[in-house]
Amino acid sequence: MQTLPYSALTNEHISHVYEAYYRAFEIFRKVPEVRTLTDNDRFCEALQTTLKEHLTVIPRLAMGILEIQDSVSGDECDRFMNTLLRSRISRRVIAEQHLALNETFHSPWHFDGKKSAIAPEDEFVGEIFLKCNAKEIVEKCAQRASELTRKAYGPTVSLPKIVLQGHLDTTFPYIPSHLEYILGELLRNSLQAVVEQRSSAEPPPIEVLICEAAQHVIIRVSDQGGGIDREILPYLWSFAKGPRRMKRLKNLGKVPRLAATMQDLQLPPSHPESAAGSGEKFGSSLVSLSGRPPDLRLGIGLPMSRIYAEYWAGSLELHSLEGYGCDAFLQISRLGNKNEVLSTRATMDAV
């Protein structure tokens, strides 16, 4: 962040994020070496506190990037966002994984040798769910996206059916909240496009195809929502550029209040469909971004989703056929056969 022009760092949103990371550095700098379980518990308290404080980082960053266009070009802003968010993911994954493993260590069944066959902890290694079922996650995301679409367009709106095809018994290890965020954004975009494009009583279905291979899983989401506007298409993966900058900025201004406390989420953590109920135990700004009010369009869903997909050595591509619809292709590498795609110091310094 110190490579940005001074005028950019004085932006209130960028400055907020800078100060948050500086405070985190000061907290961890003063944590003594962990030698005992008591030391580790104190360290975990510091981790949890910092994770919660940083729930506002993504929306504040996005607002700051939109406001500093006069001093930093759009291309440079996008490079900065991609580098910083990838680093943020790696830090949060390490922190949340440590907290989850610590929670497992303190579980009553950990030492008694009587693990329950149905204990959810058996399926997790920290935050990683060993048996993510593609069909179940798509269905869960489809239900949540449908609920939000009904809230946005009214309970009487005709929603397209979401038809699943392909290898429906596919399972793979993954962090559920990351996958649910990506699929939730894709399905939500498709539902909204079809609802706004079609006035017929029976809108065409959204087809989700699951393909399993030895090294990866591909999920294709196909809709007939008319495709993407030509003026928006060039800026589909950009955080900073595009024709709807002021509208995005206004909508993003409503998100920090949602991300500030877990109680403010559209879907509370206790809700069975919330991302917090699927392995995200320690708070995530992804929950607030996916559970935001249904009429709030932020313009960061697709670029955020691509960063999360690419971090785990996957990919996200979208093909639009103007006047007809879109095909989105999410490739998921099976965790364990690829390293995370980390940000190196060289790429940070090149921002």
Salt bridges, closest charged atoms under 4 A:
GLU12 OE2 - HIS13 NE2 3.96
GLU26 OE1 - ARG29 NH2 2.79
GLU26 OE1 - LYS30 NZ 3.79
GLU33 OE1 - ARG35 NH2 3.19
ASP39 OD1 - ARG42 NH2 2.60
ASP41 OD1 - HIS106 NE2 3.40
GLU67 OE2 - HIS13 NE2 3.54
ASP75 OD1 - LYS241 NZ 2.52
GLU96 OE2 - ARG92 NE 3.74
GLU123 OE1 - LYS131 NZ 3.88
GLU127 OE2 - LYS281 NZ 3.56
GLU139 OE2 - LYS135 NZ 2.83
GLU180 OE2 - LYS140 NZ 3.50
GLU180 OE1 - ARG144 NH2 3.49
GLU185 OE2 - ARG292 NH1 3.19
GLU196 OE2 - ARG297 NH2 2.39
GLU212 OE2 - ARG334 NH2 2.55
ASP229 OD2 - ARG244 NH2 3.65
GLU310 OE1 - ARG86 NH2 3.30
GLU317 OE1 - ARG306 NH2 3.27
GLU322 OE1 - ARG230 NH2 2.85
ASP349 OD1 - ARG345 NE 2.91
